[in-house]
């Protein structure tokens, strides 16, 4: 495994990344919550980008993978700052964000913050606003009281060890919601979603599709695909989606 390079952000965090030089809009992979840049989708896209001569960037948010910090210290806003720091410092010209799960939310925040940089947008099981509509809305009275009193609760995951949810994550998430106000995406958008996903539901995907404004937005549902969306068929669909929005 190649050693990553590191970027020191304006906020004092140290972000690990791998940048592949190439032509055309830079494809930027934005990973999911508690995922890292060594995941199947990120590595596959990097190999594909290299084989097709495309520029490609993958990185770890703070508190993830090989970057500084711990997960429990972080929040949606912190990871948004990390994303902007990486985009601004490491890429030039048009970009195509590919956001997976929480990275889908990050890709929408990126699109809102840097609309002039977008050449297209791809999401995979996007999870916008999940801190509010998933975590907070799903908490019972005891969990809400624990979050208030102790500042954290643990939630089970079908895909990894339990999530530690902090009060700061929930409160910060409320300042970065994207489904409450108009969301203009002035580029082609491809959304991929598995019907067997137990972390992000099909109604979440259709809600996002209905909410965004885009000249060319399409949602592809893949029967029996789960949240990982990483088998050979799904990886091929991600490639095709990137090509589709590249123009």
N, C-alpha and C positions, 0 to 999 in steps of 0.2 A: 504494500500500500504506500503510495507516494505521500510524503509529508506535506501538510497544508502550508499555505502562506497565511500571514496574519495581518489584519487591519485594525488599527487603534481608532475607535470612533470618537466623535466630539464629546460623547457622554462618559468617556473613560473606560469603555468596555473593549475587550480584545476579541475580534471575530476571526475564526478560522475559515478559510475559503480555498477553493480550487477554481482557477480561471483558465479556460481554453480559448486561445485566439482563433479567429476565423472570420468568415464573411457574413454579411447580412445582419439583420437584427439579432442582438445577443439574446439567446434563450436563457432565462433566469429561473432556476428551480427554487421554489419556496416550500420548504417542508412543513410537516404537521407538528402538532403539539407533542413534545417529548420525542420527536423523531430527530434524525441527524442526516447529514449530507452523504452518509455512506449507505443509505437505503437503496433498495432495488431500483426504484423509479429514477432516482437521481443519477445513479451510476449508469443505468441503461441509456438515459437521455444524453449523458456526457459521451458515452461511446458512440451513440448515433450522431451526435453533433460533430464529433471528431471525424467520423467516417464520411460525413456529408460536407465537411469544411465550414461548419457553422461555429460562430462564437457561442460560448456557454459559460455560465457561472452557477456554482452551487456553494452554499455557505451554511454555517451553523449559527443560529441565533444565540445570543448570550444565554447561559444556563443550559445549553444543549451541546451535545457532541464534544468537540474539542475547543469550543470557545470558553471565555472566562465566565465566572459566576455560577450560581446554582439555580435550578429550575424554580424553586420556591421563592426566590427573590424577584422573579420576573413578572411581566405582565404584557398584555397585548400592545400597549403603548411602547414599552421598551423594545419589543421585537419589531415593531413598526419603525422605530428609530434605527435599529440595527439594519433593517432592510434598506431604508433610505441612505444610510451611510455607505452600505455596500454598493448600491446602484450609483450613487453620486461619485464615489471614489474609484470604482473599478470598471465602470462601463461608460461608453460614449455613444451618442446617437440613439436610434430606435432600439427598444427592447420588447421581448415577448415573455411576460411572466407566466410561469406554469405553477399554479398554486394548489397544493394538496391539503385537504382538510383545513386545519387552522391556517395553512399557507394560502388557501383560497380566500379567507378573510383578509390575510395580509396582502394578497394580490389586489383586492378591491380597494384597500386603504392606499396602496401604492398608486393605483390608477387614479384615485381621487387627488393624491398629492402631486403626481407627476404626469398628468394627462398628455402633455406634449411629448413625452418620451415613448408612449405606447405605439407599437406596430400591430399588436394583436394581444389577445388574452385567452389563456386556457385554464380551466379549473378542473380539479379531480376531487369528487366528494367534498365540495366546498362547504365550510362550516361557519358562515358569517354569524356574528352576534351570539355565538353559542354560550358565552359566559352568562348572558342574560336569559336567552330563550331556552337554553338547555340546562345549565347548572342551576341558576337562581330559580327559574320557573319550576324546576324539578325538586328543589329542596323542600322537605317537610318542615314543620315548625321547629322541631328539635334541631335539625341541621342549621337552620337560619339562626337559632339562638346560639348554637355552638360557634358558628362563624363569627357572630358578634362578640361572644365572650372570649373565645380562644384565638380568634383571627385565622382559623383554618379548619377544614374538614377534609376527610379522605373519601374518594369515590372509587369504586371498582371499575376496572376496564376489561373489555373482552380481548384486548390486544397486548396488554403489558401490565406491569405492576400498578397498583392503585395510583390515581392522580391525587396530589395534594392541592387542594383549592384554597387559596388564601383570600382574605377579605380584600386585600389590595387588588388581586386579579379581577374580582367581581366589580369593585368600584371603578377601577381603571377601564374595564371593558365597557362600562356604560358611557364613557367619554369617546369611544371609538366605534359606536354602532353604525352600520351601513344600510340597514333595512328600514330605517325610520324616515329618512329624507331621500329626495330624488338622487339617483345615482346614474350619472351620465357616463357611458363608456363609448367614446367616439370611434371605436374600432370593431373588427369582427371578434366575436366571443364564442368559444366552444366549451361547453360544460359536460363533463363526463360523470356518470353516477351509476353505481351498482345497485340492483334491486335487493340484494341480500346483505346490504350494508347495515350493521346494527349500531353504528356510531353516528351516521348521518342518514336521515330518512329521505325517501323520494319526495315527500311534500316539502322538505327544506329546499331541495333542488328546484322544484317547480315554483316555489315562492320567490326564490332568487331570480329565476328566469322572468317571472312576471314583473318583478320590481325594477330591473335594470332598463335603461334606455340605450339601445345599440342599433346601428344600421343593419347588423347581421348577427343575431344571437341564436344559437342552437343548443339544445339539450339532448344528449344521447344517453338513453337508459340501457344498461347491459344486464340482461337477465342472469341472475345467480352470482354476479360479481360481488365480492365483499369489499370492506373498507380498504383493504390493502391495494386492490386494483393493480396487481403486480404479476399476473400470469402472462403468458406469451400473447394471448389475444388482447388483453388490456394494454400491455406495453405497445403493441402495434397501433392501437387506437389513439394512444397519446401521441405517438409520432405523427399519425395522420392529422390529428387536431392541430399540432404545431404547423405542419405544412399548410393546412387549410387557412389558418389566419395569417400566414406569411405573405399571402397575396401572389 
